[in-house]
């Protein structure tokens, strides 16, 4: 079972955050009179008014200082109002720097507006900080010693349910609740400027529904939110991530293409549920449309169609998969140990290598796990850990979804550590 060119602990794999395609190096963009976007992770939208700036979203901690500097250099005016499109770290956590910015500008504190569910979200984040640190460390490949989940530094002071309208410096702002990536999501319409601030209803990747680590997200509602944006006939769209969109026809085409992809997956899942098909069969039965990958704003570099299907199933069904054998099933490792006991860990390992040579990495992983569950002798165990690392690394190398890639890479790094830590003799 000796492996040639086996991976070692020095070969740490990590998908960098910048793979999500934002251009923090870009200067503030001015697509219309008094309408701006400061690119970052995530984007900050800005509207100039006679009473001060109206800001939509604030980027996450590592990028906020540069954003504040750009805000000062471009405008040199205080912030009157901040809209938070939703309560994620890259849009809503770093409010204090804007309050400090206002103090330096000699202005009063800004008011902060968000959808009411953001308060429940922030409370949940505070309750589950350790858990969120753990899952974000894996999702975003955050190295040890660096916080993977800082908490929001303050709550908004104005919240609403369905929609909210306000006037700042003679300009009307309308905020609309639209479930999508979160249940507290909103988008902002500025009719005088024919501009929309979409938040993460548009993120220049396949929509991030069904995130493997995170709570419920909303497929049909996401599509409906995009369609509501199109109904306003905007000529400028500032997204939560990605480039500024300009032109009514282009905005309409992109929003409705994303919406139609979401509706297609939603309807295909619902059709199969109504026909009595089970979770696993649905997951493997739906075909993805090849034209999705040909559109840059639908490439699954973050979310992906498979995750969306999981998200729809989780939204509409319980955890029972339709097979009574699994209602009170033993642990998978116990089942694997029984199966491996019938043929032996060596044969399982040989077959896993055969599957690897045939390019069937996903199936090879299943047999590798079964062989490991049997707790084989040290040399074989080390070999299996390295084989699993090779399989996970190869899957990660060719996976386009940032989230999936980091899950594979985290597993790769863990298996290498296990192989190198395994003593030569037990």
C-alpha positions as CSV (number, residue, x, y, z in Angstrom):
1,X,0.0,0.0,0.0
2,X,2.9,2.4,-0.5
3,X,1.9,5.5,-2.3
4,X,4.4,7.3,-4.6
5,X,4.5,11.1,-4.4
6,X,2.2,11.1,-1.4
7,X,1.2,14.6,-0.1
8,X,2.7,15.8,3.1
9,X,1.9,18.3,5.8
10,X,3.9,21.0,4.1
11,X,1.4,21.1,1.2
12,X,-1.4,23.0,2.8
13,X,-4.3,23.8,0.4
14,X,-6.4,26.9,0.7
15,X,-8.8,28.7,-1.7
16,X,-8.0,32.4,-1.2
17,X,-10.8,34.8,-0.4
18,X,-10.0,36.9,-3.5
19,X,-11.3,34.0,-5.7
20,X,-14.7,35.6,-5.1
21,X,-13.9,38.2,-7.7
22,X,-14.1,41.6,-6.1
23,X,-11.8,44.4,-7.1
24,X,-10.8,46.1,-3.9
25,X,-8.0,47.8,-5.8
26,X,-10.5,49.7,-8.1
27,X,-11.4,53.3,-7.5
28,X,-14.9,54.4,-6.5
29,X,-17.2,54.2,-9.5
30,X,-19.7,56.9,-10.4
31,X,-22.3,55.4,-12.8
32,X,-24.8,58.2,-12.4
33,X,-25.4,61.7,-10.9
34,X,-24.7,61.3,-7.2
35,X,-24.6,57.5,-7.3
36,X,-21.5,55.7,-6.4
37,X,-20.1,52.3,-5.6
38,X,-16.9,51.7,-3.5
39,X,-15.7,48.2,-4.5
40,X,-14.8,45.9,-1.6
41,X,-15.8,42.8,0.1
42,X,-18.7,43.6,0.0
43,X,-19.5,46.6,-2.1
44,X,-20.6,49.9,-0.5
45,X,-23.2,51.9,-2.3
46,X,-23.3,55.7,-1.8
47,X,-25.8,58.4,-2.7
48,X,-25.0,62.1,-2.4
49,X,-27.7,64.3,-0.9
50,X,-27.9,67.8,0.5
51,X,-28.2,66.4,4.0
52,X,-25.2,64.1,3.7
53,X,-24.4,60.7,2.3
54,X,-26.7,57.8,2.3
55,X,-24.7,54.6,2.4
56,X,-25.8,51.0,1.6
57,X,-23.8,48.4,3.4
58,X,-20.3,48.4,5.0
59,X,-17.6,45.9,4.0
60,X,-16.1,43.4,6.5
61,X,-13.4,44.2,9.0
62,X,-10.2,43.7,6.9
63,X,-11.4,46.1,4.2
64,X,-13.3,48.8,6.2
65,X,-10.3,51.1,6.7
66,X,-9.6,51.4,3.0
67,X,-13.3,52.0,2.3
68,X,-13.5,54.8,4.9
69,X,-10.4,56.4,3.4
70,X,-12.0,56.3,0.0
71,X,-15.2,57.7,1.5
72,X,-13.2,60.7,3.0
73,X,-11.1,61.3,-0.1
74,X,-14.1,61.2,-2.5
75,X,-16.8,63.0,-0.6
76,X,-15.5,64.6,2.7
77,X,-19.1,64.7,3.9
78,X,-20.8,63.0,6.8
79,X,-23.0,60.0,6.5
80,X,-26.7,60.7,7.2
81,X,-28.2,57.2,6.8
82,X,-26.9,53.7,6.5
83,X,-29.0,50.9,5.0
84,X,-28.0,47.3,5.8
85,X,-29.2,45.0,3.1
86,X,-28.7,42.0,5.4
87,X,-26.9,40.9,8.5
88,X,-23.8,39.2,7.1
89,X,-20.3,40.1,8.2
90,X,-19.4,41.5,4.8
91,X,-22.4,43.9,4.8
92,X,-23.4,44.8,8.3
93,X,-20.8,44.2,11.1
94,X,-18.4,47.1,10.9
95,X,-20.6,50.1,11.7
96,X,-18.4,51.8,14.3
97,X,-15.8,53.1,11.8
98,X,-18.6,55.1,10.1
99,X,-19.7,56.6,13.4
100,X,-16.0,57.5,14.0
101,X,-15.8,58.9,10.5
102,X,-18.8,61.2,11.2
103,X,-17.2,62.5,14.4
104,X,-14.2,63.5,12.4
105,X,-16.4,65.2,9.9
106,X,-18.2,67.1,12.7
107,X,-21.5,65.5,11.9
108,X,-24.1,63.7,14.2
109,X,-24.1,59.9,14.4
110,X,-25.7,58.3,11.3
111,X,-29.0,56.5,11.6
112,X,-28.9,52.8,10.7
113,X,-31.9,51.1,8.9
114,X,-32.4,47.3,8.5
115,X,-35.1,44.7,8.1
116,X,-36.4,43.6,11.5
117,X,-35.2,40.0,11.3
118,X,-31.6,41.3,11.5
119,X,-32.0,41.6,15.3
120,X,-32.8,37.9,15.6
121,X,-29.8,37.1,13.4
122,X,-27.4,39.2,15.5
123,X,-28.7,37.6,18.7
124,X,-28.2,34.2,17.2
125,X,-24.6,35.1,16.1
126,X,-23.8,36.2,19.7
127,X,-25.3,33.0,21.1
128,X,-23.4,30.7,18.6
129,X,-20.2,32.6,18.1
130,X,-18.0,29.5,18.7
131,X,-19.9,27.5,16.2
132,X,-19.9,30.2,13.6
133,X,-16.2,30.7,14.1
134,X,-15.7,27.0,13.4
135,X,-17.8,26.9,10.2
136,X,-16.5,30.2,8.8
137,X,-12.9,29.0,9.4
138,X,-13.6,26.1,7.1
139,X,-15.8,27.9,4.6
140,X,-13.3,30.8,4.1
141,X,-10.1,28.9,4.9
142,X,-9.2,31.2,7.8
143,X,-5.9,30.3,9.3
144,X,-5.6,29.5,13.0
145,X,-4.9,32.5,15.2
146,X,-7.1,34.8,13.2
147,X,-10.7,35.4,14.3
148,X,-13.1,33.8,11.7
149,X,-16.2,35.3,13.1
150,X,-16.1,38.7,14.8
151,X,-19.5,39.8,16.2
152,X,-21.4,42.8,14.8
153,X,-20.3,45.9,16.7
154,X,-23.8,47.5,17.0
155,X,-27.5,46.9,16.2
156,X,-29.5,49.1,13.8
157,X,-31.7,51.7,15.4
158,X,-34.5,51.6,12.8
159,X,-36.1,48.4,11.7
160,X,-39.1,47.5,9.6
161,X,-41.1,44.5,8.3
162,X,-42.4,44.7,4.7
163,X,-41.1,48.0,3.3
164,X,-39.9,51.5,4.4
165,X,-39.7,54.8,2.7
166,X,-37.7,57.8,3.8
167,X,-36.5,61.1,2.4
168,X,-33.0,62.5,2.8
169,X,-31.9,65.8,1.3
170,X,-34.9,65.9,-1.0
171,X,-34.3,62.4,-2.4
172,X,-36.7,59.5,-1.8
173,X,-35.4,56.1,-0.7
174,X,-37.6,53.0,-0.7
175,X,-36.4,49.8,1.1
176,X,-38.2,46.4,0.3
177,X,-37.9,43.2,2.2
178,X,-37.0,40.2,0.0
179,X,-35.9,36.9,1.4
180,X,-33.0,35.4,-0.5
181,X,-29.6,34.7,0.9
182,X,-31.1,35.6,4.3
183,X,-34.5,36.1,5.9
184,X,-33.6,39.7,6.7
185,X,-32.6,40.9,3.2
186,X,-33.7,44.2,1.7
187,X,-33.0,46.1,-1.4
188,X,-33.1,49.9,-1.9
189,X,-34.8,51.8,-4.8
190,X,-33.9,55.4,-5.5
191,X,-36.5,56.5,-8.1
192,X,-35.1,59.9,-8.8
193,X,-31.8,58.3,-9.8
194,X,-33.4,55.2,-11.4
195,X,-30.9,53.3,-9.2
196,X,-31.2,50.0,-7.2
197,X,-28.9,48.8,-4.5
198,X,-29.6,45.0,-4.7
199,X,-27.4,43.7,-1.8
200,X,-26.8,40.0,-2.3
201,X,-29.8,39.4,-4.6
202,X,-27.1,39.8,-7.2
203,X,-23.6,38.5,-6.3
204,X,-22.0,37.7,-9.7
205,X,-22.0,34.0,-9.1
206,X,-24.6,31.3,-8.9
207,X,-26.9,32.3,-6.0
208,X,-25.7,31.1,-2.7
209,X,-28.8,29.1,-1.7
210,X,-28.4,25.9,0.3
211,X,-25.0,26.8,1.8
212,X,-23.7,23.6,3.4
213,X,-22.8,25.4,6.6
214,X,-25.6,27.9,7.1
215,X,-29.2,28.2,8.0
216,X,-32.2,28.2,5.6
217,X,-32.0,30.3,2.5
218,X,-34.7,31.0,0.0
219,X,-34.8,30.0,-3.7
220,X,-38.2,31.1,-5.0
221,X,-38.2,34.2,-2.8
222,X,-34.8,35.2,-4.2
223,X,-36.2,34.9,-7.7
224,X,-39.2,37.0,-6.8
225,X,-36.9,39.7,-5.3
226,X,-35.0,40.0,-8.6
227,X,-38.2,40.2,-10.5
228,X,-39.5,43.0,-8.2
229,X,-36.2,44.9,-9.0
230,X,-36.8,44.5,-12.7
231,X,-40.3,45.8,-12.3
232,X,-38.9,49.2,-11.2
233,X,-37.0,49.4,-14.6
234,X,-33.7,50.6,-13.0
235,X,-30.9,52.0,-15.2
236,X,-28.2,51.5,-12.5
237,X,-27.8,48.5,-10.2
238,X,-25.2,48.4,-7.5
239,X,-24.8,44.7,-6.4
240,X,-23.6,43.3,-3.1
241,X,-20.7,41.8,-4.9
242,X,-19.4,42.2,-8.5
243,X,-19.4,45.1,-11.0
244,X,-21.9,47.9,-11.4
245,X,-24.6,47.2,-13.9
246,X,-25.9,50.0,-16.2
247,X,-28.6,50.1,-18.8
248,X,-32.2,49.0,-18.4
249,X,-32.1,46.2,-20.9
250,X,-28.8,44.7,-19.5
251,X,-30.1,44.8,-15.9
252,X,-33.3,43.2,-16.9
253,X,-31.6,40.4,-18.8
254,X,-29.2,39.6,-16.1
255,X,-31.7,39.7,-13.2
256,X,-34.3,37.6,-15.1
257,X,-31.7,35.1,-16.2
258,X,-30.7,34.5,-12.6
259,X,-34.3,34.4,-11.6
260,X,-35.2,31.9,-14.3
261,X,-32.3,29.6,-13.1
262,X,-33.6,29.7,-9.6
263,X,-37.2,29.1,-10.7
264,X,-36.1,26.2,-12.9
265,X,-34.4,24.4,-9.9
266,X,-37.3,25.2,-7.6
267,X,-39.9,23.9,-10.0
268,X,-37.9,20.7,-10.8
269,X,-37.6,19.9,-7.1
270,X,-41.3,20.6,-6.4
271,X,-42.4,18.5,-9.4
272,X,-40.4,15.5,-8.0
273,X,-41.6,16.0,-4.5
274,X,-45.2,16.0,-5.6
275,X,-44.5,12.8,-7.6
276,X,-43.3,11.1,-4.3
277,X,-39.6,11.0,-5.1
278,X,-37.2,10.9,-2.2
279,X,-34.5,13.3,-1.2
280,X,-31.5,11.4,-2.6
281,X,-33.2,10.5,-5.9
282,X,-34.2,14.1,-6.4
283,X,-30.7,15.3,-5.7
284,X,-29.3,13.0,-8.4
285,X,-32.1,13.3,-10.9
286,X,-32.2,17.0,-11.8
287,X,-30.1,18.1,-14.8
288,X,-28.4,21.4,-14.8
289,X,-28.6,23.6,-17.9
290,X,-25.3,23.9,-19.7
291,X,-25.9,27.5,-20.6
292,X,-25.6,28.6,-17.0
293,X,-21.9,28.1,-16.9
294,X,-21.5,30.2,-20.1
295,X,-22.7,33.3,-18.3
296,X,-20.1,34.9,-16.0
297,X,-22.7,36.0,-13.4
298,X,-24.0,32.4,-13.1
299,X,-20.7,30.5,-12.9
300,X,-20.8,28.4,-9.6
301,X,-17.7,30.1,-8.1
302,X,-19.5,30.4,-4.7
303,X,-23.0,29.0,-4.7
304,X,-23.8,26.1,-7.1
305,X,-26.9,24.4,-8.4
306,X,-26.5,21.3,-6.2
307,X,-26.5,23.5,-3.1
308,X,-29.6,25.1,-4.3
309,X,-31.4,21.8,-4.6
310,X,-30.4,21.0,-1.0
311,X,-31.7,24.4,0.0
312,X,-35.1,23.8,-1.6
313,X,-35.4,20.3,-0.1
314,X,-34.5,21.6,3.3
315,X,-37.0,24.4,3.0
316,X,-39.9,22.1,2.0
317,X,-39.2,18.8,3.7
318,X,-38.0,17.3,7.0
319,X,-34.9,15.3,7.6
320,X,-36.4,11.9,6.8
321,X,-35.1,10.7,3.5
322,X,-38.0,8.2,2.7
323,X,-36.2,5.0,3.6
324,X,-37.4,3.5,6.9
325,X,-34.0,1.8,7.4
326,X,-32.6,5.2,8.1
327,X,-35.2,6.4,10.6
328,X,-33.2,5.2,13.6
329,X,-30.1,4.1,11.7
330,X,-26.7,3.2,13.4
331,X,-23.8,5.6,12.9
332,X,-22.4,5.4,9.4
333,X,-19.0,4.5,10.8
334,X,-20.5,1.4,12.6
335,X,-22.2,0.3,9.3
336,X,-18.9,0.8,7.5
337,X,-17.1,-1.3,10.1
338,X,-19.5,-4.1,9.6
339,X,-19.2,-4.0,5.8
340,X,-15.4,-3.9,5.9
341,X,-15.4,-6.8,8.4
342,X,-16.9,-9.0,5.6
343,X,-14.0,-8.5,3.2
344,X,-11.2,-6.9,5.1
345,X,-9.7,-3.4,5.1
346,X,-6.9,-4.4,2.7
347,X,-9.4,-5.4,0.0
348,X,-11.4,-2.2,0.6
349,X,-8.2,-0.2,0.2
350,X,-7.2,-2.0,-3.0
351,X,-10.6,-1.3,-4.4
352,X,-10.4,2.4,-3.4
353,X,-7.1,2.7,-5.3
354,X,-8.7,1.0,-8.3
355,X,-11.6,3.4,-8.2
356,X,-9.1,6.3,-8.0
357,X,-7.3,5.0,-11.1
358,X,-10.6,4.9,-12.9
359,X,-11.2,8.6,-12.1
360,X,-14.1,7.8,-9.7
361,X,-12.9,9.9,-6.8
362,X,-16.2,10.3,-5.1
363,X,-16.8,6.5,-4.9
364,X,-13.2,5.9,-3.9
365,X,-13.7,8.2,-0.9
366,X,-16.6,6.0,0.3
367,X,-14.5,2.9,0.2
368,X,-11.6,4.7,1.9
369,X,-13.8,5.8,4.7
370,X,-15.1,2.2,5.1
371,X,-11.6,0.9,5.3
372,X,-10.6,3.6,7.9
373,X,-13.7,2.8,10.0
374,X,-12.3,-0.7,10.5
375,X,-9.3,0.8,12.4
376,X,-6.7,-1.1,10.3
377,X,-3.0,-1.6,11.3
378,X,-0.9,1.6,11.3
379,X,0.9,1.3,7.9
380,X,-2.4,0.8,6.1
381,X,-4.1,3.5,8.1
382,X,-1.4,6.0,7.1
383,X,-1.7,4.9,3.5
384,X,-5.5,5.4,3.6
385,X,-5.3,8.8,5.2
386,X,-2.9,9.9,2.4
387,X,-5.1,8.3,-0.3
388,X,-8.1,10.2,1.1
389,X,-6.0,13.4,1.1
390,X,-5.1,12.8,-2.6
391,X,-8.8,12.3,-3.5
392,X,-10.0,15.3,-1.6
393,X,-7.2,17.5,-3.0
394,X,-7.9,16.4,-6.6
395,X,-11.7,17.1,-6.1
396,X,-10.9,20.5,-4.7
397,X,-8.5,21.4,-7.5
398,X,-11.2,21.0,-10.1
399,X,-14.2,22.3,-8.1
400,X,-15.4,25.8,-9.1
401,X,-17.5,26.5,-6.0
402,X,-15.3,28.4,-3.5
403,X,-17.3,26.8,-0.6
404,X,-17.0,23.3,-1.9
405,X,-13.3,23.8,-2.7
406,X,-12.5,24.9,0.8
407,X,-14.5,21.9,2.3
408,X,-12.4,19.6,0.2
409,X,-9.2,21.4,1.0
410,X,-9.9,21.4,4.7
411,X,-10.4,17.7,4.5
412,X,-7.2,17.3,2.6
413,X,-5.2,19.2,5.2
414,X,-6.8,17.2,8.0
415,X,-6.0,13.9,6.4
416,X,-2.4,14.9,5.9
417,X,-2.1,15.8,9.6
418,X,-3.7,12.5,10.6
419,X,-1.3,10.6,8.4
420,X,1.8,12.4,9.6
421,X,0.7,12.2,13.3
422,X,0.0,8.5,13.1
423,X,2.7,6.6,15.0
424,X,4.9,4.1,13.2
425,X,3.9,1.5,15.7
426,X,0.8,1.3,17.9
